[in-house]
Amino acid sequence: MNDEKFMQEAIELSKKAVEHGNEPFGAVLVKDNEVVFTNENQIFTANDPTFHAETGLIRRFCTSTGITDLSEYTLYTSCEPCFMCSGAMV
């Protein structure tokens, strides 16, 4: 497993989020041991208080692919998700 590698990528995304003026959170979506999508927190740059790294990733990935069942994917996040993000993941 590459859990550590994927977690490190989420942490790197959280650093980029800060560089872009947002809060330090990142998310990485993985399927079959490969990264398929990434996202960083964008609540300030997108002017959207719900644009957390996780919900933003889910929103953008599902919109761009037409996939809504993510049960075959693993979502890595740079920290424990909030209630909103946890609910979206379920």
C-alpha atoms as an extended CHARMM CRD file, in Angstrom:
* protein
*
        90  EXT
         1         1  MET       CA              0.0000000000        0.0000000000        0.0000000000  PROA      1               0.0000000000
         2         2  ASN       CA              1.0600000000        3.5490000000       -0.6330000000  PROA      2               0.0000000000
         3         3  ASP       CA             -0.9210000000        5.1110000000        2.2140000000  PROA      3               0.0000000000
         4         4  GLU       CA              2.0330000000        7.1700000000        3.3840000000  PROA      4               0.0000000000
         5         5  LYS       CA              2.7030000000        8.4650000000       -0.1280000000  PROA      5               0.0000000000
         6         6  PHE       CA             -0.9300000000        9.4990000000       -0.6280000000  PROA      6               0.0000000000
         7         7  MET       CA             -1.0830000000       11.1370000000        2.8000000000  PROA      7               0.0000000000
         8         8  GLN       CA              2.0880000000       13.0720000000        2.0010000000  PROA      8               0.0000000000
         9         9  GLU       CA              0.4970000000       14.3170000000       -1.2160000000  PROA      9               0.0000000000
        10        10  ALA       CA             -2.5560000000       15.5110000000        0.7460000000  PROA      10              0.0000000000
        11        11  ILE       CA             -0.2450000000       17.3520000000        3.1400000000  PROA      11              0.0000000000
        12        12  GLU       CA              1.5920000000       18.9820000000        0.2360000000  PROA      12              0.0000000000
        13        13  LEU       CA             -1.7400000000       20.1420000000       -1.1550000000  PROA      13              0.0000000000
        14        14  SER       CA             -2.5730000000       21.6720000000        2.2220000000  PROA      14              0.0000000000
        15        15  LYS       CA              0.6350000000       23.7080000000        2.0120000000  PROA      15              0.0000000000
        16        16  LYS       CA             -0.3340000000       24.9160000000       -1.4660000000  PROA      16              0.0000000000
        17        17  ALA       CA             -3.7480000000       25.9140000000       -0.1330000000  PROA      17              0.0000000000
        18        18  VAL       CA             -2.0520000000       28.2340000000        2.3590000000  PROA      18              0.0000000000
        19        19  GLU       CA              0.1640000000       29.6630000000       -0.3770000000  PROA      19              0.0000000000
        20        20  HSD       CA             -3.0200000000       30.4420000000       -2.3370000000  PROA      20              0.0000000000
        21        21  GLY       CA             -4.6140000000       32.2280000000        0.6440000000  PROA      21              0.0000000000
        22        22  ASN       CA             -6.7940000000       29.4030000000        1.9370000000  PROA      22              0.0000000000
        23        23  GLU       CA             -6.8520000000       27.2190000000        5.0180000000  PROA      23              0.0000000000
        24        24  PRO       CA             -4.3600000000       24.2950000000        5.1570000000  PROA      24              0.0000000000
        25        25  PHE       CA             -6.3090000000       21.3010000000        3.8950000000  PROA      25              0.0000000000
        26        26  GLY       CA             -5.7420000000       18.9390000000        0.9770000000  PROA      26              0.0000000000
        27        27  ALA       CA             -7.4170000000       15.8150000000       -0.4010000000  PROA      27              0.0000000000
        28        28  VAL       CA             -6.3560000000       13.0270000000       -2.7470000000  PROA      28              0.0000000000
        29        29  LEU       CA             -8.6910000000       10.5370000000       -4.4280000000  PROA      29              0.0000000000
        30        30  VAL       CA             -7.1860000000        7.1270000000       -5.2160000000  PROA      30              0.0000000000
        31        31  LYS       CA             -8.4320000000        4.1130000000       -7.1600000000  PROA      31              0.0000000000
        32        32  ASP       CA             -6.4620000000        0.9280000000       -7.7960000000  PROA      32              0.0000000000
        33        33  ASN       CA             -3.4460000000        2.4240000000       -6.0070000000  PROA      33              0.0000000000
        34        34  GLU       CA             -3.2850000000        5.4220000000       -8.3830000000  PROA      34              0.0000000000
        35        35  VAL       CA             -4.1460000000        9.0660000000       -7.7650000000  PROA      35              0.0000000000
        36        36  VAL       CA             -7.1170000000       10.0000000000       -9.9350000000  PROA      36              0.0000000000
        37        37  PHE       CA             -7.9430000000       13.4760000000       -8.5670000000  PROA      37              0.0000000000
        38        38  THR       CA             -6.6400000000       16.0190000000       -6.0640000000  PROA      38              0.0000000000
        39        39  ASN       CA             -7.9590000000       19.2050000000       -4.5210000000  PROA      39              0.0000000000
        40        40  GLU       CA             -6.9920000000       21.8080000000       -1.9670000000  PROA      40              0.0000000000
        41        41  ASN       CA             -9.1700000000       23.9120000000        0.3070000000  PROA      41              0.0000000000
        42        42  GLN       CA            -10.5360000000       26.9180000000       -1.6180000000  PROA      42              0.0000000000
        43        43  ILE       CA            -13.0320000000       28.5560000000        0.7160000000  PROA      43              0.0000000000
        44        44  PHE       CA            -11.4960000000       32.0240000000        0.3250000000  PROA      44              0.0000000000
        45        45  THR       CA            -10.3780000000       31.9770000000       -3.3090000000  PROA      45              0.0000000000
        46        46  ALA       CA            -13.6790000000       30.4500000000       -4.4730000000  PROA      46              0.0000000000
        47        47  ASN       CA            -15.7150000000       32.6070000000       -2.0540000000  PROA      47              0.0000000000
        48        48  ASP       CA            -17.5080000000       29.4640000000       -0.9350000000  PROA      48              0.0000000000
        49        49  PRO       CA            -17.4670000000       28.4140000000        2.7390000000  PROA      49              0.0000000000
        50        50  THR       CA            -18.3510000000       24.8360000000        1.7220000000  PROA      50              0.0000000000
        51        51  PHE       CA            -15.3910000000       24.4650000000       -0.6610000000  PROA      51              0.0000000000
        52        52  HSD       CA            -13.3470000000       22.3420000000        1.6980000000  PROA      52              0.0000000000
        53        53  ALA       CA            -10.6690000000       20.1340000000        0.1410000000  PROA      53              0.0000000000
        54        54  GLU       CA            -12.8320000000       17.0160000000        0.4130000000  PROA      54              0.0000000000
        55        55  THR       CA            -16.1950000000       18.4100000000       -0.7150000000  PROA      55              0.0000000000
        56        56  GLY       CA            -14.5310000000       20.3980000000       -3.4830000000  PROA      56              0.0000000000
        57        57  LEU       CA            -12.7800000000       17.2550000000       -4.6890000000  PROA      57              0.0000000000
        58        58  ILE       CA            -16.0080000000       15.2520000000       -4.6650000000  PROA      58              0.0000000000
        59        59  ARG       CA            -17.9100000000       18.0420000000       -6.4340000000  PROA      59              0.0000000000
        60        60  ARG       CA            -15.3170000000       18.5490000000       -9.1690000000  PROA      60              0.0000000000
        61        61  PHE       CA            -14.5020000000       14.8680000000       -9.7110000000  PROA      61              0.0000000000
        62        62  CYS       CA            -18.1400000000       13.8040000000       -9.9780000000  PROA      62              0.0000000000
        63        63  THR       CA            -18.9850000000       16.7200000000      -12.2760000000  PROA      63              0.0000000000
        64        64  SER       CA            -16.0490000000       16.0820000000      -14.5880000000  PROA      64              0.0000000000
        65        65  THR       CA            -16.4720000000       12.2970000000      -14.7870000000  PROA      65              0.0000000000
        66        66  GLY       CA            -20.2060000000       11.7300000000      -14.3160000000  PROA      66              0.0000000000
        67        67  ILE       CA            -19.3300000000        9.2030000000      -11.5900000000  PROA      67              0.0000000000
        68        68  THR       CA            -21.3580000000        9.4690000000       -8.3790000000  PROA      68              0.0000000000
        69        69  ASP       CA            -20.5760000000        6.1380000000       -6.7230000000  PROA      69              0.0000000000
        70        70  LEU       CA            -17.1440000000        6.4670000000       -5.1470000000  PROA      70              0.0000000000
        71        71  SER       CA            -17.2700000000        3.1810000000       -3.2240000000  PROA      71              0.0000000000
        72        72  GLU       CA            -14.2910000000        1.8180000000       -5.1930000000  PROA      72              0.0000000000
        73        73  TYR       CA            -12.1590000000        4.8670000000       -4.3280000000  PROA      73              0.0000000000
        74        74  THR       CA            -10.1790000000        5.9150000000       -1.2550000000  PROA      74              0.0000000000
        75        75  LEU       CA            -10.0930000000        9.5490000000       -0.1710000000  PROA      75              0.0000000000
        76        76  TYR       CA             -6.9840000000       10.6950000000        1.7070000000  PROA      76              0.0000000000
        77        77  THR       CA             -7.1520000000       13.9740000000        3.5930000000  PROA      77              0.0000000000
        78        78  SER       CA             -4.5250000000       16.0660000000        5.3310000000  PROA      78              0.0000000000
        79        79  CYS       CA             -6.4610000000       15.9400000000        8.6100000000  PROA      79              0.0000000000
        80        80  GLU       CA             -9.6380000000       14.5200000000       10.1080000000  PROA      80              0.0000000000
        81        81  PRO       CA            -12.5870000000       15.7120000000        8.0030000000  PROA      81              0.0000000000
        82        82  CYS       CA            -15.2620000000       17.9730000000        9.4630000000  PROA      82              0.0000000000
        83        83  PHE       CA            -18.8660000000       16.7900000000        9.8260000000  PROA      83              0.0000000000
        84        84  MET       CA            -19.8770000000       18.2610000000        6.4560000000  PROA      84              0.0000000000
        85        85  CYS       CA            -17.0490000000       16.5200000000        4.6110000000  PROA      85              0.0000000000
        86        86  SER       CA            -17.5670000000       13.2690000000        6.5040000000  PROA      86              0.0000000000
        87        87  GLY       CA            -21.2380000000       13.3180000000        5.5360000000  PROA      87              0.0000000000
        88        88  ALA       CA            -20.3810000000       13.9280000000        1.8860000000  PROA      88              0.0000000000
        89        89  MET       CA            -17.9370000000       11.0230000000        1.9230000000  PROA      89              0.0000000000
        90        90  VAL       CA            -20.5340000000        8.6300000000        3.2990000000  PROA      90              0.0000000000
